[in-house]
Amino acid sequence: MGRMKDKFTEEQERLVNEAVEAFIDDDYQYQEYLNALAESMGYSAPKSVTQEESQANHDAWWDSLTDEQKQQLYIDQEKAFKPIGDIYEQTESCFQAETDEKDHISNDMKGLNNQYGV
């Protein structure tokens, strides 16, 4: 029985390893296909960008904007985040109402109902 179990375990391990290798190969081949497709369409192969390069690109873009464009970006950002601020204020007021109720309950327990052990 031990020999059959060992054979079965070896077979299962072999099948798992084959599946993993096939997945890795498929992923690699798919990436190679995408790279070849991009090159055939005239795009260059992707290159990694450092944090310094990214920051330099952003700074150059920001410096190229006029003051009016910068102001418009700020206004657009404020409009985009206003709904989030409204939701935050509504949520905050709900929490404040719950806190007020809890304070009222705890004050009540220390007040007249204290004699009843409530």
N, C-alpha and C positions, 0 to 999 in steps of 0.2 A: 504494500500500500504506500509506503514511503517513497518508493521509486516512481510510482505513478503521480504522486503529489508533486515531486520535484520536476518531473517532465511537464506537468500542467503549468506549474509556476514559471518555468523557463519559457514555455510557449507564450504565456500571457505577457511576460516581460518583453519578449521579442516583438509581439504585436504592438504593444504600447510604444516601444522605441521606434518602430517603423512608422507609426502614426505621427509621432512627434517630428521625425525627420521629414516626412512628407509635408507636414504643415510648414516647417521651416523652409523647405525647398519651394513650396507654393508661394509663401510670402516673399522670398527672395526673387523668384521669377516674376511675380507681379510687379515688384518695385523696379526690376530691370525693364519690364515691358513699359511701365509708365515713363521711365527715363528715356528709353528709345523713342517713344511716342512724342515726348516733349522736344527732343532733339530734332526729330523729323519735321515738327511743326515750326522749327526755328527758335525754340526756346533753349537757353543754355541749361546745363545741368545745375541743379540747386546747390548753393554754397551756404555754409553756415556763416552767421553774422555774430560778431562779438558785441558785448554790451556797449563798448566804447563807440563802435561804428553806428550802432542803433541810436545812441545818444547824440552823436555828431549829426546824423541824418535828421533827427528831430529838431535839434538846435538850428540847423540850416533852414529847415522848413519854417520854423517859428520866426526866425529873423527875416524871412522873405515876405511875411505877412505885413500888411499895413495895420495901423492902429484901428481903423474901422473894421477890418476883417477880424482882428483879435477881439474887438468889442462884440461883434456879431457871434463869434464862437462862444463867448461868455454868456450872452443872452440865450443862445440856443441850448447851452448846457443847463442854465437855470430853468428853462422851460421843460427840458427833459426830466430833470430831477424834482420838479415841483410836485407831481403826483406822488412820488415816494415820500416827500416831506409831509404832504397832506395825510397820507396813510399813517406815517409815524406819529403825527399830532393826534389823530383819532385814536390810535392804539394807546398813546400815552394818557389821553384823557380817560379812556376806559380803565386803565390800571389805576389812575388816580381815584376814580369813583370807587373801585374795589377797595383801595386802601382806606378811603374815607369810611366805607361801610365797616371794615374791620376795626378801625379806630372807634367807631360808634359802638360796635358790639363789645369791645373790650372795656370801653368807658362805662357802658351800661352794666357790665358784670361787676365793676368796682363800685357802682352806685347803689341804687335802690334794691336791685335784685341780689346784691351780695348777701343779704340776710337769709336768702333761700338756698344759697349754695349753687347758684346758677352761674 
